[in-house]
Amino acid sequence: MTRQEFTKQTKIAAHQRSKGICECGCGLKIIGLVEYHHIVAASLGGSNDIDNCMVMSKKCHRRLTEEKDIPELAKSQRIFEKRIGVRKRRPFPTRPKSQQWGRQFHE
């Protein structure tokens, strides 16, 4: 699957909507590079229209991606692999027999 990008028209409309303010919630004016973020990731079925587009500063976009998107995508990939039988369940770790019943009581 190829990565879906926003069209030029969507980026222009989103930038005009934001009026140069970061839409992550920080409310700061974007200085430098502007980045466009999928609210619902394209790989999770998100569209490329303006309703799914956020205008963000590079710093805020990187932070949001690391905190939210990467773990979400990794989890969905694990679930998909498990569903199609590629990922096997990991066995529970076992204890040595000496520790199996917990602490031994001595009289």
Secondary structure by P-SEA (a helix, b strand, c coil): ccbbbbcaaaaaaaaaaaccccccccccccccbbbbbcccccccccccccccbbbbcaaaaaaaaacccaaaaaaaaaaaaaaaccccccccccccccccccccccc
